[in-house]
Amino acid sequence: MNRFSGQLIIIALCLLSKGAVKAQDSLVSKLKVSAYLEMYYSYDFSNPPDHEKPSFFYNYVRHNEINLNLGFIKAAYTDARVRANLALMAGTYVQYNLAEEPLALRNVYEANAGVRLSAKHNLWLDAGIMPSHIGLESVVGRDNWELTRSIVADNSPYYETGLKLGYGTANNKVYLAGFYLNGWQRIERVPGNQSPCFGTQLQLRPNSKWLLNWSTFAGNTFPDSLRKMRYYNNVFAQWQLTENFGLTAGFDLGLQQVKKDSSALNDWWSPLFIARLNISPKVIVAARVEYFSDAHQVVTSSGTQKGFEILGYSLNLDYALSEHALFRFEGRTLRSKEKNFVLNSAPSDVNYCLSACIALSF
């Protein structure tokens, strides 16, 4: 090898090295790794001996013990034409929400990929395990105005699996999506079910102060031999009146066939109202009023032959410990039409609960 050839090889190696560094820098700029951890303590004044709150709760379920509600680590990749998310999780949320899923999938929080279908328009097709398009309260507690979830949130999907075709306008004022789903909060289909479920979502942001949302679901959530169609509507509005004060109002309505081939429908419904006030950059208070009615016990169980109707009040305090750490404390009262609770070792129509958590996000 002569001197000239050696110099060419060195130059080529330098160029390849620079190219690899640029490719690596490009990948790093498009890949984001994040983590979330939510430790909690909750005391239910019914003092359940098995440390489990009533069966219609699916978050912060454990009584009188320090526990992990949700913790996950997530990798998200986004470029002009492709995006993907993969997140693994643990916590009592997993234990109570994914009990019917296969063991191999219970710790998957997100696993989805999407492709942009148009170079000119914000039109995406996504597939996989995704957060639910239904409801104003997410599974990530820090994103919600209150520590605990409302009863209607706990009894509607937190996640879904399927296809999503979504379109957003360039000014972000309108978002529209259609869904082809495996079921109602399902990764795998219900055994014996071969019928798909469908959903839609419409979001409007007329200005920086308003968010309007309408989400729907339609499909059979039972084996085909017991086929009963379910129809669900979720509507909510968020209004940021001032920089420090906001309001949220929502209404959910569900309908389900009484039995296969029947034209009769059972219903359940829930209005919800939340107000939030920023007292200072570090302190936020919020109050929630909720009503939940499931007279035919379609998605809940009262433990009696009678219906399930509950009126709830919650008061929440948030204190920002740092940019990444949030301390939350909440008092909650539930009053039922029937004696669905226990207090002082006797059936009661009222339930009291205090909860606290520290939410960490990185």
C-alpha positions as CSV (number, residue, x, y, z in Angstrom):
1,M,0.0,0.0,0.0
2,N,1.5,3.4,-1.0
3,R,1.3,6.6,0.9
4,F,-1.5,8.0,-1.4
5,S,-3.7,4.9,-0.8
6,G,-3.2,5.1,2.9
7,Q,-4.3,8.7,2.9
8,L,-7.5,7.8,0.9
9,I,-8.3,5.1,3.5
10,I,-7.8,7.5,6.4
11,I,-10.0,10.1,4.7
12,A,-12.7,7.5,4.0
13,L,-12.7,6.3,7.6
14,C,-13.0,9.9,8.8
15,L,-15.9,10.5,6.6
16,L,-17.6,7.2,7.7
17,S,-16.9,8.2,11.3
18,K,-18.4,11.6,10.9
19,G,-21.5,10.1,9.1
20,A,-22.0,7.6,12.0
21,V,-21.7,10.4,14.5
22,K,-24.3,12.5,12.6
23,A,-26.6,9.5,12.3
24,Q,-26.2,8.8,16.0
25,D,-26.9,12.5,16.8
26,S,-30.0,12.4,14.6
27,L,-31.3,9.3,16.3
28,V,-30.7,10.7,19.7
29,S,-32.6,13.9,18.8
30,K,-35.6,11.9,17.7
31,L,-35.6,9.4,20.6
32,K,-36.9,10.4,24.0
33,V,-36.7,8.3,27.1
34,S,-38.9,9.2,30.1
35,A,-40.1,7.7,33.3
36,Y,-43.0,8.1,35.7
37,L,-43.4,6.8,39.3
38,E,-46.4,7.2,41.6
39,M,-46.2,6.0,45.2
40,Y,-49.3,6.3,47.3
41,Y,-50.9,5.8,50.7
42,S,-54.7,5.6,51.0
43,Y,-56.8,5.1,54.1
44,D,-60.4,3.9,53.7
45,F,-62.4,4.5,56.8
46,S,-64.4,1.3,56.2
47,N,-61.1,-0.4,57.2
48,P,-61.3,-3.4,54.9
49,P,-59.5,-6.4,56.5
50,D,-58.2,-7.6,53.1
51,H,-56.8,-4.1,52.4
52,E,-58.8,-3.8,49.2
53,K,-61.3,-1.0,48.6
54,P,-64.7,-1.7,46.9
55,S,-64.5,-3.5,43.6
56,F,-65.5,-0.5,41.5
57,F,-62.1,1.1,42.2
58,Y,-59.2,0.3,39.9
59,N,-56.6,2.9,41.1
60,Y,-55.1,3.4,44.6
61,V,-56.9,0.2,45.5
62,R,-54.8,-0.9,48.5
63,H,-55.9,0.4,51.9
64,N,-53.6,1.4,54.7
65,E,-50.3,0.5,53.1
66,I,-47.7,2.3,51.1
67,N,-47.7,1.0,47.6
68,L,-46.9,1.8,43.9
69,N,-49.9,2.7,41.8
70,L,-48.1,3.1,38.5
71,G,-44.5,3.2,37.5
72,F,-43.2,3.0,33.9
73,I,-40.3,3.7,31.7
74,K,-41.0,4.8,28.1
75,A,-39.0,5.2,24.9
76,A,-40.6,7.4,22.2
77,Y,-39.3,7.9,18.6
78,T,-40.6,10.5,16.3
79,D,-39.5,11.8,12.9
80,A,-41.3,13.4,10.0
81,R,-43.0,10.2,8.7
82,V,-42.7,7.6,11.5
83,R,-43.3,7.4,15.2
84,A,-43.3,4.6,17.8
85,N,-43.8,4.2,21.6
86,L,-42.7,1.4,23.9
87,A,-43.3,1.5,27.7
88,L,-43.2,-1.1,30.4
89,M,-45.0,-0.7,33.7
90,A,-45.6,-2.1,37.2
91,G,-47.9,-1.3,40.1
92,T,-51.3,-2.0,41.6
93,Y,-52.8,-0.3,38.5
94,V,-51.5,-3.3,36.5
95,Q,-52.7,-5.8,39.1
96,Y,-56.4,-4.5,39.0
97,N,-56.8,-3.3,35.4
98,L,-55.0,-6.0,33.4
99,A,-56.0,-9.1,35.5
100,E,-57.7,-10.6,32.4
101,E,-54.8,-10.1,30.0
102,P,-52.1,-12.8,29.3
103,L,-49.2,-12.7,31.7
104,A,-46.8,-11.8,28.9
105,L,-48.7,-8.6,28.2
106,R,-49.8,-7.3,31.6
107,N,-46.7,-5.1,32.1
108,V,-47.0,-3.4,28.7
109,Y,-48.1,0.2,29.1
110,E,-47.7,1.2,25.5
111,A,-46.5,-0.6,22.3
112,N,-47.5,1.1,19.2
113,A,-46.1,2.4,15.9
114,G,-47.5,4.9,13.4
115,V,-46.8,6.2,9.9
116,R,-47.7,9.6,8.4
117,L,-49.9,9.0,5.4
118,S,-49.5,12.4,3.8
119,A,-46.5,14.7,3.4
120,K,-48.7,17.8,3.4
121,H,-51.2,16.9,6.0
122,N,-51.1,15.7,9.6
123,L,-52.7,12.4,8.8
124,W,-51.4,9.4,10.8
125,L,-52.2,5.7,11.0
126,D,-51.2,4.1,14.3
127,A,-51.4,0.5,15.5
128,G,-50.8,-1.3,18.8
129,I,-51.5,-0.8,22.5
130,M,-52.4,2.8,23.1
131,P,-53.9,5.0,25.8
132,S,-57.7,5.1,25.6
133,H,-59.4,7.8,23.6
134,I,-62.3,7.9,26.1
135,G,-62.4,10.1,29.2
136,L,-60.9,13.2,30.6
137,E,-58.8,11.5,33.3
138,S,-55.7,9.6,32.2
139,V,-53.9,6.8,34.0
140,V,-51.0,9.1,34.6
141,G,-52.0,10.8,37.8
142,R,-49.9,13.9,37.4
143,D,-51.8,14.8,34.3
144,N,-55.1,14.8,36.2
145,W,-56.6,17.7,38.3
146,E,-57.4,15.3,41.2
147,L,-55.3,12.6,42.8
148,T,-57.9,9.8,42.6
149,R,-59.9,9.0,39.5
150,S,-63.6,9.5,39.3
151,I,-65.8,6.4,39.4
152,V,-66.7,6.8,35.7
153,A,-63.0,7.0,34.8
154,D,-62.2,3.8,36.8
155,N,-65.1,2.0,35.0
156,S,-64.3,3.0,31.4
157,P,-61.1,2.1,29.4
158,Y,-57.7,3.4,30.3
159,Y,-56.0,1.6,27.4
160,E,-57.1,0.1,24.1
161,T,-55.5,-2.0,21.3
162,G,-56.1,-1.7,17.6
163,L,-55.8,0.8,14.7
164,K,-56.2,4.6,14.9
165,L,-56.6,6.8,11.9
166,G,-56.1,10.4,13.1
167,Y,-56.1,13.8,11.4
168,G,-55.2,17.2,12.9
169,T,-55.4,20.6,11.3
170,A,-52.2,22.6,10.9
171,N,-53.4,25.2,13.5
172,N,-54.1,22.4,16.1
173,K,-57.7,23.6,16.5
174,V,-59.4,20.4,15.2
175,Y,-58.5,16.7,15.7
176,L,-60.5,13.8,14.4
177,A,-59.8,10.1,14.8
178,G,-61.5,6.8,14.0
179,F,-60.6,3.5,15.8
180,Y,-60.8,-0.2,15.0
181,L,-60.4,-2.0,18.4
182,N,-60.0,-5.4,20.0
183,G,-62.6,-4.6,22.7
184,W,-63.4,-2.5,25.7
185,Q,-60.1,-2.1,27.5
186,R,-58.6,-5.2,26.0
187,I,-55.2,-6.2,24.6
188,E,-56.4,-9.6,23.5
189,R,-60.0,-10.2,22.5
190,V,-62.5,-11.8,24.8
191,P,-62.4,-15.6,24.2
192,G,-65.1,-16.6,21.7
193,N,-65.4,-13.0,20.4
194,Q,-64.7,-12.5,16.7
195,S,-66.5,-9.1,16.3
196,P,-64.5,-5.9,16.1
197,C,-65.3,-2.7,18.1
198,F,-65.1,0.8,16.8
199,G,-64.6,4.3,18.2
200,T,-64.4,7.9,17.2
201,Q,-62.9,11.1,18.7
202,L,-63.4,14.7,17.9
203,Q,-61.5,17.5,19.7
204,L,-61.9,21.2,19.2
205,R,-59.6,23.9,20.5
206,P,-61.3,27.2,19.3
207,N,-58.7,29.2,21.3
208,S,-56.1,28.8,24.1
209,K,-58.8,28.8,26.8
210,W,-61.1,26.0,25.5
211,L,-60.9,22.3,24.8
212,L,-64.0,20.4,23.7
213,N,-64.0,16.6,23.3
214,W,-66.5,14.0,22.1
215,S,-65.5,10.3,22.2
216,T,-67.5,7.2,21.3
217,F,-67.3,3.5,21.4
218,A,-69.5,0.8,19.8
219,G,-69.1,-3.0,19.8
220,N,-69.8,-6.4,21.4
221,T,-67.7,-6.9,24.6
222,F,-68.9,-10.5,25.2
223,P,-68.3,-13.9,23.4
224,D,-70.4,-14.0,20.2
225,S,-72.7,-16.6,21.7
226,L,-73.8,-14.0,24.3
227,R,-73.5,-11.0,21.9
228,K,-74.6,-7.8,23.6
229,M,-73.8,-4.5,21.8
230,R,-72.4,-1.7,23.9
231,Y,-72.6,2.0,22.9
232,Y,-70.7,4.7,24.8
233,N,-70.5,8.5,24.6
234,N,-68.0,10.6,26.5
235,V,-68.3,14.4,26.3
236,F,-66.2,17.0,28.2
237,A,-65.2,20.6,28.1
238,Q,-62.2,22.3,29.7
239,W,-62.3,26.1,30.2
240,Q,-59.3,28.1,31.5
241,L,-61.1,31.2,32.6
242,T,-57.9,32.9,33.8
243,E,-54.2,32.0,34.0
244,N,-54.9,30.6,37.5
245,F,-58.5,29.3,37.4
246,G,-60.0,26.5,35.3
247,L,-63.2,24.5,35.0
248,T,-63.9,21.0,33.6
249,A,-67.3,19.5,33.0
250,G,-68.1,16.1,31.6
251,F,-70.9,13.7,30.9
252,D,-70.7,10.0,30.1
253,L,-73.6,7.8,28.8
254,G,-73.4,4.1,28.2
255,L,-76.0,1.8,26.7
256,Q,-75.9,-2.0,26.4
257,Q,-78.3,-4.6,25.1
258,V,-80.1,-6.5,27.9
259,K,-79.5,-9.8,26.1
260,K,-78.6,-11.1,22.7
261,D,-80.9,-10.0,19.8
262,S,-82.9,-7.8,22.3
263,S,-83.9,-4.2,21.4
264,A,-84.0,-3.3,25.1
265,L,-81.0,-1.4,26.5
266,N,-79.6,-0.9,29.9
267,D,-78.0,2.4,30.6
268,W,-75.5,4.0,33.0
269,W,-74.4,7.6,33.1
270,S,-72.3,10.1,35.0
271,P,-72.0,13.9,35.1
272,L,-68.7,15.3,36.5
273,F,-67.5,18.8,37.5
274,I,-64.0,19.9,38.6
275,A,-62.7,23.3,39.5
276,R,-58.9,24.1,39.9
277,L,-57.2,27.1,41.3
278,N,-53.5,27.9,41.2
279,I,-52.8,29.6,44.5
280,S,-49.1,30.1,43.8
281,P,-46.5,28.6,41.4
282,K,-46.1,25.7,43.7
283,V,-49.6,25.2,45.2
284,I,-52.8,24.1,43.4
285,V,-56.2,23.2,44.9
286,A,-59.0,21.4,43.1
287,A,-62.5,20.3,43.9
288,R,-64.6,17.6,42.2
289,V,-68.3,16.7,42.3
290,E,-69.4,13.5,40.6
291,Y,-72.5,11.4,40.3
292,F,-72.5,7.9,39.0
293,S,-75.7,5.9,38.2
294,D,-75.6,2.2,37.1
295,A,-79.1,1.1,38.0
296,H,-78.7,-2.2,36.1
297,Q,-75.1,-2.8,37.3
298,V,-73.7,-3.1,33.8
299,V,-70.2,-2.1,34.6
300,T,-70.2,-2.0,38.4
301,S,-71.5,-4.3,41.2
302,S,-73.2,-2.9,44.3
303,G,-73.1,-6.2,46.2
304,T,-76.9,-6.0,46.5
305,Q,-79.8,-6.8,44.1
306,K,-80.6,-3.1,43.9
307,G,-79.0,-0.5,41.7
308,F,-75.8,1.4,42.0
309,E,-76.0,5.2,42.5
310,I,-73.3,7.3,44.1
311,L,-72.7,11.0,44.7
312,G,-69.1,12.0,45.4
313,Y,-67.1,15.0,46.6
314,S,-63.4,15.4,46.6
315,L,-60.9,18.1,47.6
316,N,-57.3,17.9,46.4
317,L,-54.1,19.8,47.2
318,D,-51.0,19.7,45.0
319,Y,-47.6,21.0,46.1
320,A,-44.7,21.0,43.7
321,L,-41.6,19.8,45.5
322,S,-39.5,20.4,42.4
323,E,-39.8,20.5,38.7
324,H,-40.0,16.7,38.7
325,A,-41.7,15.9,42.0
326,L,-45.3,16.5,43.0
327,F,-46.9,15.9,46.4
328,R,-50.7,15.3,46.3
329,F,-53.2,15.0,49.1
330,E,-57.0,14.4,48.7
331,G,-60.0,13.9,50.9
332,R,-63.0,12.1,49.3
333,T,-66.6,11.4,50.4
334,L,-69.0,9.0,48.6
335,R,-72.7,8.7,49.4
336,S,-74.7,5.9,47.9
337,K,-78.4,5.4,47.5
338,E,-78.1,1.9,49.1
339,K,-75.8,0.7,51.8
340,N,-72.9,-0.2,49.5
341,F,-70.2,0.5,52.0
342,V,-69.1,-0.4,55.5
343,L,-68.4,2.0,58.4
344,N,-67.8,1.1,62.0
345,S,-68.2,-2.6,61.1
346,A,-71.8,-2.0,59.8
347,P,-73.4,-1.5,56.4
348,S,-73.3,2.2,55.5
349,D,-74.4,4.5,52.7
350,V,-71.3,6.7,53.1
351,N,-67.6,6.2,52.5
352,Y,-64.7,8.4,53.6
353,C,-61.1,8.1,52.2
354,L,-57.9,10.1,52.6
355,S,-55.1,9.6,50.0
356,A,-51.6,11.0,49.5
357,C,-49.1,10.3,46.8
358,I,-45.8,11.5,45.4
359,A,-45.6,11.6,41.6
360,L,-42.1,11.7,40.0
361,S,-41.6,12.3,36.3
362,F,-38.3,12.4,34.4
